[in-house]
Amino acid sequence: MSEMQDNVVPHTRVRSLRDAIRKVQLGEVERSDVVVELQDTERARLEMLADEMKDVFKEIPEDDDQFTLQIVAGSTPRFWIDVTGHVVIAGDRRTYRFVKDTRLGRVVILETAEIDDMADCLTEYIAERILEREKALEGDWLNNRLRQVAVEAAGSEGPKSRISWAAAFGAFVVGLAAGAAGLVTYAWFANPL
């Protein structure tokens, strides 16, 4: 009989739903703390990049409003450069990824773990955007100036073109009258009555 008691597993531990819920909640809290820590780490790396770029940001013309230059929190923190370009931290949590949204989808411009390389790339990108804007503004100014010159030229040639139009219309009427007179004369002599 003593052998029977040795083979029996004692049930001294009673399972509790409350304990199971508490254990699951603690696990979720730990996981969410890890996620928050990762987001904080990503944000800190993006802030380091923004600090590296401060001198460049100061040199951007004040009237140029195409650059956002802010870190936006979220499930993936992003350092927005302009409306279409931003920097995120890659999956390995140490690589910077400069991404640009285009009509054809997202394009990775640069992916590097070196903050200096990323800062250089962003500086060149900002310089290119400023030059593109200046060229567009210059093109608009040039188009407006050419339009004004064309209007002025048309205004100064207005009376001459009216005179030549009147002369052409007068010549047409004289030719029409001469042609009609010629037909009547031909008909008169070709068929005498």
DANOR-V64681 format. One line per field, one symbol per residue. ss: DSSP state (h for helix, s for strand, l for the rest). Layout:
BEGIN
ss = ???
END
This chain:
BEGIN
ss = lhhhhhllllllllllhhhhhhhhhhhhhhhhhhhhhhhhhhhhhhhhhhhhlhhhhhhlllllllsssssslllllsssssllsssssllllllsssssssllssssssssllhhhhhhhhhhhhhhhhhhhhhhhhhhhhhhhhhhhhhhhhhhlhhhhhhhhhhhhhhhhhhhhhhhhhhhhhhhhhlll
END
